[in-house]
Amino acid sequence: MGSVLQQIWPEAKETLAELMSQPITVWALALLLMGLLYHHCLLCYGSRRLHLVPLLLFGLLVLALLRQLPTDVSALALVSTVPVIAFVELMVVAYARHYSPFLTFNSGLLVTLLTLIHPGYLLLLPVQLQKSERLGLNTARHHSALLLGLLSTLFIALLLTIPPELSVVKETLWEYFAPLGAIASPGSLSPFYFSGIGIIFVGLSVQSYFTQQRSISRYRWMLLLHIMMMWLMILLFLFYGGQYGYLIGALFFCSSSAHYLLVSSLHTLPLKLALFGGVVLCLVGSIISLS
């Protein structure tokens, strides 16, 4: 029993695991995420001012994280973050082009692809529905496109199941959703690192409350989306650990939020203190974990 991919390429799992275990793969993916962060801040906020701030913040936090996680786990986490960024950028594009059903179809497709990594990413679906309603993407046409995008990948996966028997389909679906019950505490991270992340996230959330009230509608929508994604990712990290990209995704949206807040707000002392103190704690935690 197996998929067509496993029959054509029997060593696929071992080959990918070996590729992900290489340090050069981890650093290449980390550099890719740095480039995506720069592009993401330009797409969402349209400003080149202080663009080094999110890059520096994200680089320091990810560097401290990679020094604590095993290399193969780090690579998988970095890979998982890329589709999450694409999912959010689709909603950003939908803000300006909210009549096209193809955007909702692509969002549903990305959610299903992410659930192949871990079904916890299904929590992105309520985010998609809530933001779609705010943008007016709540017609039957858009809902049908979203449903088609959600089912297409799963349907193809079932078609590739050999043989196409009911028992095999049930087993495939059971394996698909089984990781939801595997609650894993992120105990591998040092208390210093985790405390630093908490300080940064709380500081960003408090600062955003004061800043977004004076922002224009588009930037307010983007900022609240980033804060929501940041806390959603850290919640999933608390339930399922660090190997599925949840924590790196949270750090990505944390850096995106910090970029806008530092550019727009005139009263950023709480944010600056939170960023400085949190980064120091994270770096101290990574050093202690290696000693």
N, C-alpha and C positions, 0 to 999 in steps of 0.2 A: 504494500500500500504506500503510495507516495504521489507527489505532484509530478507534473511533466518536467519541471526544472530539476527535480531530484533525479529523475531517470536520465535526462540528457547530461546532467553535470552532477554525478554522485558525490564528488568532493567539494560541493559548493559551500557547505557549512564549515568544513575544516579550513578551506581556503580563505573565506571571509574572516574567520576567527584569527587566522595567522596574520592577515593584512591589518586587522584592527589592533593587533598586539604590538605593532611596530611604532616606536616613538615618533618617527617621521610622519606617520599618518595622523597622529594626535595633533602635532604642531601645525600640519597643513590645514586640518579642519579648524583649528583655533584661529589661524590667520584668515581663513574664509569667513568665519563668523565676525571677525573684526571688520572686514570689508562690508559684510551685510549690515552690520550695525551702523556704519557710516552712511550707507545708502538708505537705510531705514529712517534715520533721523532726518535726512534731506527730504524723503518722500512724505513723512508725517508732518514735519514742522517747517520745511523749506528754508532752513537757515544754516549757513556755514559757520556762524559765529560759535565759538567755544566747542567746535566739533571734536577737539582733542580731549575734552573732559570725559565724554562717555567712553571713548576708546581707552583712555588711561584707566578709568574706573573698572571697565569690563575686563581689561587685560590683567589688572592686579588681582581682581577677585577670581578670575578663571585660573590664573597662575597658582594662586593659593589653593584652589580646589584640586587642580590636576596633581599637585604634589601630595595630596592625601588619598586620591582614588587610584586603583590599579589601572594600568595603561589601557588594557582592552576595554574595561568598563568606561573609561573616559572617552574613548573613540566612539563607542556606541551612543553615549550621551550626547556627544557633539553632533553626530549624524542625525539624531532624533530632533535636535533643535531646529534644523534647517526647514523641515516641512511646517513646523509651528510658526516660524517667521513668515513663510509663504502664506499660511492661513490668515494671519493678521493683516498682511499687506493686501490680500484680496478684499478684506473688509474696508481697508483704507481706500482702495481704488473704487469700491462700491459707493463710497461717500459722494464721489463726483459723478459716477456712472451707475446710478441705482435703478436703471430700467432694464438692464441686460440680465436675463436669467442664467447666462453662462457663468457669471460670477458665483451665484449660489450653487450651481452644479459643481464648479471647481472646488468650492469650499467643502461640500459634502464628500467629494472624492478625496481631498486631503485628510479629512477627519477619518475616513475609513482606512486610508493608508497608514495613518498614525496608529490606529487601533491594532494594526498588524504587528506593530512594535510592542504596544501594551494597550489593553482596552481601557485603561484609565483616561486616555485621551478622549473618550466619549463625552467627558465633561465640557469639551469645547463646543459641543452641539448646543447646549443652552445659551452659551455666549453668542453663537451665530444667530440663533433665533431672536434673542433679545435685541441685538444690534440691528438685525434685519427689520424688526418691527419699528425701531426708531428711524430707520431710513426709508420706510415705506415699502420694503421688500416682502410684504405679507400677502401678496396675491396668490391665487391658486396656481398660477404659472410658475412663480418663484418657488413655492413649496414643492411642486412636482419636480422641478429641476433639482432642488436640494435632495429630495428623496431618491431620485434617480442616481445622483452622484454618490449617495451613501450606499446604495445597493449594488452599484455596478462592480466595484472591486470585489465585494463579497461574492457576488454572483459568478464572476470570472474565476475566483478561487475555487468555488464549488464545481464549476465546469472542468477545471483542471484536476479535480480529484478523480483518481483511477482506482477501482471502477466506480461509476456513479451510482452507488447503492445507498439506500436510505440509512443503513447502519453506519456507513462511512461518513455520510453527510452529518448525522447526529454527532459522531465522534469529532468531526472537524469543528462543528459549532461549539461543542463542549470545550475543546482545547482552545478555541478562540477566546472564550470568556472566562476560562478557568483562572487566569492570573488576577482577576478582580478580587478573589478571595485570599490571595497570598499577601497579607499585610506584612510589611517589613519595616522595622524601625531603622532610620538612618544613623545607626550607632557608630559607624566608622569615622564620622567627622568629630573633630575636637570640639569641646564646649566653647572654646574661644572663637572658633570659626562660626559656629552656629549663633553665638551671641552677637558677633559682629554683623551677620546677615540680618538678624532681628532688629538691631539698632538702625541699620540703613533703611530697611523696609518701613519701619514705623516713622522714621524721619521723613521719608519720601511721601508717605500717605498724609501726614500732618501738613507738610508744606503744600501738597497738592490741594488740600481743602481750602487754603487761603488763596492760592494762586488761581485756581480754575474759575473762581467767581468773577475775576476781572479779565478772563480770557475771552476771545471771540469764540463763537459757537463751534467752529471746526476744530480749533486747538483744544477746546474743552472736551470735545468728543474723543479726540485722539488720546489725551492725557488720561481720561477715565478708563479708556480701553486698556492702556498700558498698565495702569495700576491694578485693574481687575485681573489681567493676565498674570501679573507678577504674583499676586496673592493666590490665584488658582494654581499656578505652577508649584509654589511652595507648599500648598496644601497637599497636592498629589505627591510631592517629595516626602512629606511626613508620613504618608500612608505606604508608599511603595519604594522608598529609597532613592539612591542617586544614579542608578545605571540606565534609566530610561530618558534622561535629558531634562527632567523636570526642574532640577536646581539650576542648570545652565540656562534653560529658558527663562526662569525667574530673574537671573542675573542680567540677561539680555534686555528684558523689558524694564528692569530697574535702571539700567544705564540709559535707555531711551527716555524714560521719565525724567531722570536727573538732567539730561541735556536740555529739555525744554524748560524745566523749572529754573535752572541756573541762568538761562538766557532771558527769561521773561520776568522773573520776580525781582523786586527791589529789596525784599526783606528775606534774604536766603540764609541768615545766620543759623537757624536750626538745622537746615539742610546741610550746610557746610560742616557743622559740628558732627552731624550724624554720619556723613560720608567719611570724614577724616577718622573719627573714632572707630567706625565699623571696619574700615580698611586696615587700620592698625591692628585691631583684634584678629582679623582674618589672617594677616601675615604672621602675627605672633603664633596663632594656632597652627599654621602650617609648619613653622619652624620647630615648634615643640613636638609635633607629630613625627618629625624626622629624627629627633634627638633620642 
